[in-house]
Amino acid sequence: MDNIFDYELPEIGSEDFYTHLVSKNVEIKTIISNRVKIPQVFVSEYDEWVVVLKGCAKIEMGGVVYKLKKGESMFIPSNTKHTLLKTRQVVEWLAVCIKEG
């Protein structure tokens, strides 16, 4: 058993990823973002549903900027460019990654 809130902070301006479960075509992980101010671009080869557990963040996807705060979530389709624009303080995310199976 692991605790998703048991982690060490990454360096300021960066993120760490912790995998909690991998089963067939699903992976569940937490992402810890520490005061990200320089945009970080991602393109994942799997669908991803993320929810903010703590903090708030701005993400750009498809030309739209989303402001996510605690409890809010978004779905990111596979092969979709998305940019973490910035976070305020530390953001804890829960991510469910769904690979084609």
C-alpha positions as CSV (number, residue, x, y, z in Angstrom):
1,M,0.0,0.0,0.0
2,D,1.3,3.4,-0.8
3,N,0.2,6.9,0.2
4,I,-0.3,9.3,-2.8
5,F,0.5,12.3,-0.4
6,D,3.9,10.8,0.6
7,Y,6.4,12.4,-1.7
8,E,9.4,14.8,-1.8
9,L,9.0,18.1,-3.5
10,P,10.7,18.4,-6.9
11,E,13.0,21.4,-7.5
12,I,11.2,24.7,-8.0
13,G,10.0,25.0,-11.6
14,S,9.8,21.3,-12.2
15,E,7.6,18.2,-11.8
16,D,7.9,14.7,-10.5
17,F,5.7,11.7,-11.6
18,Y,4.9,8.8,-9.3
19,T,3.2,5.6,-10.6
20,H,0.8,3.9,-8.2
21,L,-0.9,1.3,-10.4
22,V,-0.3,-0.3,-13.9
23,S,-2.9,-2.7,-15.0
24,K,-3.5,-3.8,-18.6
25,N,-4.2,-0.5,-20.4
26,V,-4.5,1.8,-17.4
27,E,-1.9,3.6,-15.4
28,I,-2.7,5.8,-12.3
29,K,-0.1,8.3,-11.1
30,T,0.4,11.4,-9.1
31,I,2.1,14.4,-10.5
32,I,3.7,17.0,-8.2
33,S,4.3,20.4,-9.8
34,N,6.4,22.9,-7.8
35,R,5.9,26.5,-8.8
36,V,6.1,26.0,-12.5
37,K,6.5,29.4,-14.3
38,I,8.2,28.4,-17.5
39,P,5.6,26.7,-19.8
40,Q,6.1,22.9,-20.3
41,V,4.7,21.2,-23.4
42,F,3.5,17.7,-23.4
43,V,2.1,15.2,-26.0
44,S,1.1,11.9,-24.6
45,E,0.5,8.7,-26.6
46,Y,-2.5,7.9,-24.3
47,D,-5.7,9.5,-23.2
48,E,-5.3,11.2,-19.8
49,W,-7.8,12.3,-17.2
50,V,-6.3,14.6,-14.6
51,V,-7.8,16.1,-11.4
52,V,-6.2,18.7,-9.2
53,L,-6.0,17.5,-5.6
54,K,-4.2,20.6,-4.2
55,G,-3.3,24.0,-5.7
56,C,-4.2,25.6,-9.0
57,A,-2.7,25.6,-12.5
58,K,-3.2,27.0,-16.0
59,I,-3.1,24.6,-18.9
60,E,-3.5,25.5,-22.6
61,M,-5.0,23.0,-25.0
62,G,-6.3,23.6,-28.4
63,G,-5.9,27.4,-28.1
64,V,-8.0,27.5,-24.9
65,V,-6.5,28.3,-21.5
66,Y,-8.0,26.4,-18.6
67,K,-7.6,27.4,-15.0
68,L,-7.9,24.4,-12.8
69,K,-8.2,24.5,-9.0
70,K,-8.7,21.9,-6.3
71,G,-11.3,19.3,-7.3
72,E,-11.4,20.3,-11.0
73,S,-10.5,17.9,-13.8
74,M,-10.0,17.7,-17.5
75,F,-9.7,15.1,-20.2
76,I,-6.7,15.2,-22.5
77,P,-7.0,13.0,-25.6
78,S,-4.0,11.0,-26.8
79,N,-1.6,12.8,-29.1
80,T,-2.9,16.2,-28.1
81,K,-0.4,19.0,-27.5
82,H,-1.1,20.6,-24.1
83,T,1.0,23.1,-22.2
84,L,1.3,23.5,-18.5
85,L,1.6,27.3,-18.4
86,K,2.1,27.8,-14.7
87,T,1.2,26.7,-11.3
88,R,0.7,28.7,-8.1
89,Q,2.7,27.1,-5.3
90,V,2.7,23.3,-5.3
91,V,0.1,21.4,-7.3
92,E,-0.8,17.8,-6.6
93,W,-2.5,16.0,-9.5
94,L,-4.0,12.6,-9.9
95,A,-3.7,11.3,-13.4
96,V,-5.5,8.3,-15.0
97,C,-3.7,7.3,-18.2
98,I,-5.7,5.0,-20.6
99,K,-3.7,3.3,-23.4
100,E,-5.3,1.7,-26.4
101,G,-5.7,-1.9,-25.5
